[in-house]
Every structure is written in structure tokens, then in C-alpha cells.
Amino acid sequence: MTEALYLRFQSAAPDQDGRFVGIFGLVNSLARKGGLTVEQERFRRENNDWYDTHFTNPTDVDPTIYDHELNPGAAAWFKSSARALIERAAGYVDILAAHGIACELVCTTTPGRIIYEDDQQVVVVPHAGSGGTGTVLVDGT
């Protein structure tokens, strides 16, 4: 199998709106609800800060990028070359597993229509009916 160009850690099942929520959104949601342990919250805060420093937030470039009407289902995917960013995702997966929240790593060469791109990621609107899915490499709780 050829290495996929794009990777996304996301919920294993869609939410009520049919979207597969990314692991950062899932962990941040747990935090907003007060569901993280002190250690998990420390990890989340330190690593969110690290990502903020080393990773462009697409909404800083285009505040409408995730607008549900303009870009329905828009989702961010790592480029496979963004190794340091991808490796840090494991801690978020571990937090979700500790809370029984299933997530998966999806890899694809065609995540959808690219609406934002930088050296480390793309944000795409999924192709109609696809949800932007590809090959599931990791599926865990």
C-alpha cells in the first residue's frame, strides 16, 4: 500500500449532524464539561499550547473556514509529512480511550475539496456522500 498523503484522527462514529469530530474537538469537549483528570487537563493544555505555537490555526487565516453554510463538513487533515504534529496526537487518543470514546486514524489520498492548505495540513470539504473517509488504520477505544 502506498503511503497516504493525508491523515485524520477522528471519532469512530458521526455526531448528530453526521460529522466525524476530530480528536482535538473531542478532548476539548471533555474539558469544557469538566470530564478530564488533573493530569489529562495538564496534558491537554500543554499540548494545545504546543500546537498553537507550531501549527497554523486555519481560522486565524480565514475565520469562515469552518462555517457550516459556506463549507459544510469542513475538516482538517494532517499531511503525512507533518510527523512531529502527528506523533503528539497519541496522547489525545489515550485520553479518549480512557473515557471510552472510540476514535480512528483515517488515511487517504483524496480527503475532499481543499479549501485551505499549508505545509502541515489541509482543510477540506468532504466529497458528497463520502465524509472524506479513507482507509482506517487504527480503531480503538
C-alpha positions in Angstrom: 0.0 0.0 0.0 1.3 3.5 -0.9 1.6 5.9 2.0 -1.5 8.1 2.2 -0.9 11.8 1.8 -3.4 12.9 4.4 -4.3 11.6 7.9 -7.1 12.4 10.3 -7.7 11.2 13.9 -11.5 11.4 14.4 -14.5 9.9 16.1 -15.3 6.4 15.0 -19.0 7.4 14.7 -20.6 10.6 13.3 -22.2 13.1 15.6 -25.8 14.2 15.5 -25.0 16.3 12.4 -23.3 13.5 10.6 -19.8 14.8 11.1 -16.8 12.9 12.4 -15.3 15.1 15.1 -11.6 15.3 15.3 -9.6 14.3 18.4 -8.8 17.8 19.4 -12.5 18.7 19.4 -13.4 15.6 21.3 -10.8 16.2 24.0 -11.6 19.9 24.3 -15.3 19.0 24.6 -14.5 16.7 27.5 -12.5 19.5 29.1 -15.4 22.0 28.8 -17.6 19.5 30.5 -15.1 19.1 33.4 -14.5 15.5 32.4 -10.7 15.4 32.4 -8.5 14.4 35.3 -6.0 16.9 36.5 -3.2 15.1 34.6 -5.3 14.9 31.4 -6.1 18.6 31.6 -2.4 19.4 32.1 -1.6 17.3 29.0 -4.4 19.0 27.0 -3.4 22.5 28.0 0.4 22.0 27.4 -0.1 20.2 24.1 -2.8 22.6 22.9 -0.3 25.4 23.6 2.4 23.5 21.7 0.1 23.0 18.7 -0.8 26.7 18.8 2.9 27.6 18.7 3.9 25.0 16.0 0.8 24.7 13.9 -1.2 27.3 11.9 -4.8 27.6 13.1 -6.7 27.8 9.8 -9.3 30.1 11.4 -6.5 32.7 12.0 -6.1 32.8 8.2 -9.8 32.6 7.3 -12.3 33.0 10.2 -15.0 31.5 8.0 -13.2 28.3 7.1 -15.4 26.1 9.4 -18.6 28.0 8.6 -21.3 25.2 8.2 -23.1 27.1 5.4 -20.0 28.2 3.4 -18.0 25.0 3.9 -20.3 22.1 5.1 -18.5 19.4 6.9 -15.1 21.2 6.7 -12.4 19.2 8.5 -8.6 19.4 8.9 -6.3 16.6 7.9 -2.6 16.3 8.6 -0.2 16.0 5.7 1.7 12.7 6.2 5.0 14.7 6.3 3.9 16.5 9.5 5.5 13.8 11.7 6.1 15.9 14.8 2.4 17.0 14.8 1.1 13.6 14.2 3.2 11.9 16.9 1.7 14.2 19.6 -1.8 13.1 18.7 -1.2 9.8 20.5 -1.7 11.5 23.9 -5.2 12.8 22.8 -6.1 9.3 21.6 -5.0 7.9 25.0 -7.3 10.4 26.8 -10.2 9.4 24.6 -9.6 5.7 25.2 -9.5 6.3 29.0 -13.0 7.8 28.6 -14.3 5.0 26.4 -14.6 7.3 23.4 -13.8 5.4 20.2 -11.6 7.1 17.6 -9.8 6.1 14.5 -6.9 7.2 12.3 -8.2 7.6 8.7 -5.7 7.8 5.8 -6.5 8.9 2.3 -5.1 10.5 -0.8 -8.4 12.2 -1.5 -9.9 13.8 1.6 -12.2 16.2 -0.3 -12.1 19.6 -1.9 -9.2 21.5 -0.4 -10.3 25.0 0.9 -7.1 25.7 2.9 -3.6 24.4 2.7 -0.2 25.0 4.4 2.9 22.9 4.8 1.4 20.7 7.5 -2.3 20.4 6.9 -5.3 20.8 4.6 -8.8 21.7 5.5 -11.3 20.1 3.1 -15.0 19.9 2.4 -15.7 16.2 2.0 -16.8 14.9 -1.3 -20.6 14.4 -1.4 -21.5 11.2 0.4 -18.0 10.3 1.4 -17.5 12.1 4.7 -13.9 12.4 3.5 -13.1 8.9 4.7 -10.3 6.6 3.5 -8.5 3.6 5.0 -8.9 3.2 8.7 -5.5 2.2 10.1 -6.2 2.4 13.9 -9.5 1.9 15.5 -9.6 1.9 19.3 -11.3 2.8 22.5 
